């Protein structure tokens, strides 16, 4: 089959790779119909997650059609249309039983890799390097889905693919960000990052009763989408000082909830940004935590910081004195997809949220490098590139 593979930093190639096969009786083979480029994929191709190898198939946000099931798969039959959580979870361990699926004990066969860095193992993730299991990703014509009964979900009849694809990752990640943010009726929520996850966090904040939602980004077109589609107030950090602007908008108090939907490759200006970028380039520092610093300083006393932007290792100059003395609550993590996806499909079916506006560019796998470049450089008002593996140039 054809698949979009990592070759080296910023170098992707379409290659012929072996078709996936059933390995475990709990496996399922899915013909991929749509697979999206996610912002966290950029951390891999930019060289900041080192356990990727040449030939690895990328991609973790996808949906498709069931073509084969293992003998222990009970929920699906050939021909079912499914959306699949990007995080792989067994559904049976301690963490899965408490719905903390991204902490699964059993889905990462390379558990020793993250254990050295993080002190413990993490769940497997499709197409997200060998530290997260070495699973082949979804930028391919077919994919093996382990623990299928736990991680895959039937798509209700009548829902278009463009509305469903982001229930795999962007929507549950954004929803989890809002869920962790302790939003209450009347809350003011600030969201750093107006990409796909940030937009879904904004829309989820409204579902949870927020009174005001403020979007922070540098790209005018993404802020325009935040205003039009996610009904947010907008701030461009290249045009004003964010901390002062947030104080002004909240009567000097600061937002109740601050969501970091950016993570390790945050953009900025000034000495702090130059410091982080230089240290990251030299591999002295893993992450550029500009957003995290701003969120800590901006959040009101007793507020909550919710982090779903990916961080990979060690970050410098975190203002822990401010965080401690302001009594801030931190919640963070990779998303617990199976916990949220059924409810999110209901929201889409009921018309509460329609994520299809994120699909701005649809391409075949042969245009994979072009799609990644466009998404990276934010060209042509690109929100998300979605690959259709059956599409021909």
C-alpha positions in Angstrom: 0.0 0.0 0.0 1.0 3.7 -0.2 1.9 5.6 2.9 3.4 9.0 3.8 6.6 8.3 5.6 9.2 10.3 7.6 12.6 10.3 5.9 14.5 13.0 7.8 13.8 16.4 9.3 11.2 18.2 7.1 11.5 15.5 4.5 8.5 13.3 3.9 8.1 10.7 1.1 5.3 8.6 -0.2 6.5 5.0 -0.2 5.1 1.5 -0.8 5.0 -0.3 2.5 3.5 -3.7 3.5 -0.2 -3.9 4.1 -1.1 -4.1 7.8 -2.1 -7.5 9.2 -4.1 -8.7 12.2 -1.5 -9.5 14.9 -3.8 -9.8 18.0 -7.3 -11.1 18.1 -8.4 -7.6 19.3 -7.0 -5.9 16.2 -9.0 -4.5 13.3 -7.9 -3.3 9.9 -9.4 -0.1 8.6 -9.3 1.4 5.2 -8.5 5.1 5.8 -10.9 7.5 4.2 -9.5 10.7 5.8 -6.4 11.5 7.9 -5.6 14.9 9.2 -2.3 16.7 9.8 -2.2 17.8 13.4 0.0 20.5 15.0 1.7 17.9 17.1 2.9 16.1 14.0 5.0 19.1 13.3 7.1 18.4 16.4 8.1 15.2 14.8 9.0 16.5 11.3 10.8 19.5 12.9 13.1 17.1 14.8 12.0 17.7 18.4 10.8 14.1 19.2 14.0 12.1 18.6 12.6 8.5 18.6 11.3 8.7 15.0 13.0 6.6 12.3 13.3 6.8 8.6 10.4 4.9 7.0 7.9 5.5 9.9 4.4 6.2 8.7 3.0 9.4 10.2 -0.5 10.5 11.2 -2.8 9.9 14.2 -6.1 11.6 13.5 -8.3 9.5 11.2 -11.5 7.7 10.3 -12.3 5.0 7.8 -14.1 1.8 6.9 -13.6 -1.6 8.6 -12.2 -4.2 6.2 -11.2 -7.0 8.7 -11.6 -7.8 12.3 -9.8 -10.1 14.8 -11.8 -12.9 16.4 -12.2 -11.1 19.7 -13.5 -7.9 18.2 -17.2 -7.7 19.1 -18.4 -4.2 18.3 -17.6 -4.0 14.5 -18.1 -5.8 11.3 -16.8 -5.4 7.8 -18.2 -2.2 6.2 -18.7 -0.2 9.4 -17.7 3.4 9.2 -15.6 4.3 12.2 -13.6 7.1 13.8 -10.6 6.1 15.9 -9.1 7.7 18.9 -5.5 8.8 18.3 -4.3 7.4 21.7 -4.3 3.6 21.9 -5.7 2.1 25.1 -6.3 -1.5 26.2 -9.6 -0.7 28.1 -8.7 -3.0 31.0 -5.8 -1.7 33.1 -6.1 0.5 36.2 -5.8 3.7 34.2 -8.3 2.7 31.5 -10.8 1.7 34.2 -10.6 5.2 35.6 -10.9 6.6 32.0 -7.3 8.0 32.0 -6.8 6.3 28.7 -3.6 8.1 27.6 -1.9 6.6 30.7 -2.7 3.0 29.7 -0.3 0.5 31.1 -0.6 -2.0 28.3 -0.7 -0.3 24.9 3.0 0.8 24.5 5.3 -2.1 23.7 8.3 0.4 24.0 7.4 1.4 27.6 11.1 1.5 28.5 11.7 4.5 26.3 9.5 7.2 27.9 10.1 5.6 31.3 13.7 6.8 31.2 12.7 10.4 30.5 9.3 10.6 32.4 9.8 8.1 35.2 6.8 6.0 33.9 5.2 4.6 30.8 2.6 6.3 28.6 0.0 4.9 26.2 0.8 4.1 22.6 -0.2 6.7 19.9 -0.6 6.1 16.2 2.2 7.4 14.1 3.9 9.2 17.0 7.5 7.7 17.2 8.8 4.7 18.9 8.7 6.2 22.3 4.9 6.0 22.0 4.8 2.4 20.7 6.2 2.6 17.1 2.7 2.1 15.7 2.3 2.8 12.0 0.3 6.0 11.4 -2.8 6.9 9.5 -1.3 8.7 6.5 -1.8 5.5 4.6 -4.4 3.5 2.6 -4.9 1.0 5.5 -4.1 0.9 9.2 -4.1 -1.7 12.0 -6.2 -0.6 15.0 -5.2 -2.4 18.2 -7.8 -2.8 21.0 -10.4 -1.9 18.4 -13.4 -2.3 20.7 -12.0 0.3 23.0 -10.6 2.9 20.6 -12.9 2.9 17.6 -16.5 4.2 17.4 -19.2 3.8 14.8 -20.1 7.0 13.0 -23.8 7.7 13.1 -25.6 7.5 9.7 -25.8 10.8 7.8 -22.8 12.6 9.3 -20.4 13.7 6.6 -16.7 12.7 7.0 -15.6 16.3 7.2 -17.7 16.8 10.3 -16.4 13.5 11.9 -12.7 13.3 11.3 -11.8 15.7 14.1 -13.6 13.6 16.6 -10.5 11.4 16.4 -8.2 14.0 18.1 -8.7 17.7 17.7 -12.2 17.8 19.2 -11.5 15.4 22.1 -8.3 17.2 22.9 -10.0 20.6 22.9 -12.9 19.3 24.9 -10.6 17.7 27.4 -8.8 21.1 27.7 -12.0 22.8 28.6 -13.0 19.9 30.9 -9.8 20.2 32.8 -10.1 24.0 33.0 -12.7 24.0 35.8 -15.1 26.1 33.7 -18.2 27.2 35.5 -21.2 29.4 34.4 -19.8 32.9 34.2 -16.1 31.9 33.7 -13.8 33.9 31.5 -11.6 31.5 29.5 -8.4 32.5 27.6 -7.2 30.1 24.9 -3.6 30.4 23.6 -3.6 29.0 20.0 -6.3 29.4 17.4 -5.5 26.3 15.4 -7.7 23.2 15.3 -7.4 22.2 19.0 -7.7 25.8 20.2 -10.9 26.3 18.2 -12.4 23.1 19.6 -11.4 24.2 23.1 -13.2 27.5 22.6 -16.3 25.9 21.3 -16.2 23.3 24.2 -15.8 26.2 26.7 -19.2 27.6 25.5 -20.7 24.1 25.9 -19.6 24.1 29.5 -21.1 27.5 30.4 -18.3 30.0 29.8 -19.4 33.6 29.8 -16.5 34.9 27.7 -13.9 33.2 25.6 -10.7 35.0 24.5 -8.5 33.7 21.7 -4.8 34.6 21.5 -2.8 34.0 18.3 -0.6 35.8 15.8 -2.3 34.9 12.5 -5.1 37.3 11.5 -6.9 34.6 9.5 -7.0 32.2 12.5 -8.2 34.9 14.8 -10.9 35.7 12.2 -12.0 32.1 12.3 -12.0 32.2 16.1 -14.3 35.2 16.0 -16.6 34.0 13.3 -16.8 30.2 14.1 -15.9 30.0 17.8 -17.5 33.3 18.9 -14.4 34.4 20.7 -12.9 37.8 21.5 -9.5 38.0 19.9 -6.1 39.3 20.7 -3.1 39.3 18.4 0.1 39.1 20.5 2.2 40.8 17.8 0.1 43.9 18.1 -0.3 44.3 21.9 1.1 43.2 25.2 -1.0 40.1 26.1 -0.8 40.3 29.9 -1.9 44.0 29.9 -4.6 43.3 27.4 -6.0 40.4 29.5 -6.0 42.5 32.6 -7.9 45.3 30.7 -10.5 42.8 29.4 -11.1 41.4 32.9 -11.2 44.5 35.0 -7.7 43.9 36.3 -8.4 40.4 37.6 -7.2 38.0 34.9 -9.0 35.1 33.2 -10.5 32.4 35.4 -9.2 29.6 33.2 -6.2 29.7 30.8 -5.8 27.0 28.2 -2.4 26.3 26.5 -3.2 24.8 23.1 0.2 25.6 21.7 2.9 23.7 23.5 6.6 23.2 22.7 7.0 25.3 19.6 5.3 28.5 20.7 6.0 31.7 18.7 6.7 35.0 20.2 9.1 38.0 20.3 11.7 39.6 22.5 14.5 38.2 24.5 12.5 35.3 26.0 11.6 33.9 22.6 15.2 34.3 21.3 16.5 32.6 24.4 14.2 29.6 24.0 14.6 29.3 20.3 18.4 29.4 20.6 18.5 26.8 23.4 16.0 24.6 21.5 18.0 24.8 18.3 21.1 23.8 20.2 19.1 20.9 21.9 19.9 22.4 25.3 16.2 22.9 26.0 13.4 20.7 24.6 10.6 23.2 24.6 9.7 26.8 24.1 7.3 27.5 27.0 6.4 31.1 26.2 2.7 30.4 26.3 3.0 28.5 29.6 4.8 31.4 31.2 2.2 33.9 29.9 -0.7 31.8 31.1 0.8 31.5 34.6 1.3 35.3 34.8 -2.1 36.1 33.3 -4.4 33.7 35.2 -6.3 35.2 38.1 -5.5 34.1 41.7 -6.9 30.7 42.4 -7.5 30.1 38.7 -6.8 27.0 36.6 -4.1 26.3 33.9 -5.1 23.6 31.4 -2.3 22.3 29.2 -3.0 20.2 26.1 -0.2 21.6 23.9 2.5 19.0 23.7 5.6 19.4 25.7 8.4 16.8 25.4 11.0 17.2 28.0 12.6 20.1 30.0 11.5 23.7 29.9 13.4 26.7 31.4 12.3 29.8 33.3 8.9 28.6 34.4 7.6 31.2 37.0 6.8 28.7 39.7 6.9 31.4 42.4 3.9 33.1 40.7 2.1 29.8 40.2 2.5 28.8 43.9 1.8 32.1 45.5 -1.3 32.7 43.2 -2.6 29.2 44.3 -3.0 28.1 40.7 -4.3 24.7 39.7 -2.6 22.8 36.9 -4.2 20.1 34.9 -2.7 18.6 31.7 -2.2 15.5 29.6 -2.5 13.7 26.3 -6.2 13.4 25.6 -8.3 10.5 26.9 -10.1 9.9 23.6 -12.5 7.0 24.4 -13.8 9.0 27.4 -15.1 11.8 25.2 -15.6 10.6 21.7 -19.2 9.1 22.1 -20.5 12.4 23.6 -18.7 14.5 20.9 -20.3 12.4 18.2 -23.7 13.3 19.8 -22.8 17.0 19.9 -22.0 16.8 16.1 -25.1 14.9 15.4 -27.2 17.4 17.4 -25.7 20.3 15.6 -24.1 21.8 18.7 -20.6 21.8 17.1 -19.6 21.2 13.5 -15.8 20.9 13.2 -15.9 20.7 9.4 -14.9 24.3 9.0 -11.4 23.2 10.0 -11.0 21.3 6.7 -9.6 24.0 4.5 -7.4 21.8 2.2 -8.0 18.3 1.0 -5.2 16.4 -0.8 -4.0 12.9 -1.8 -1.0 11.3 -0.1 1.1 12.2 -3.1 0.8 15.8 -2.0 1.9 15.0 1.5 5.0 17.1 1.6 3.1 20.0 0.0 0.4 19.7 2.6 2.8 19.6 5.5 4.7 22.6 4.2 1.4 24.6 3.7 0.3 23.7 7.2 3.6 24.5 8.8 3.9 27.9 7.0 0.2 28.7 7.5 -0.2 29.4 3.8 -3.4 30.1 2.0 -5.4 30.5 5.2 -4.8 26.9 6.1 -6.5 25.6 9.2 -6.0 21.9 8.6 -4.8 19.7 5.7 -6.7 16.5 5.4 -5.5 13.6 3.3 -7.8 11.3 1.3 -5.6 8.3 0.6 -7.8 7.3 -2.3 -7.5 10.7 -4.0 -5.3 10.9 -7.2 -3.3 13.9 -8.3 
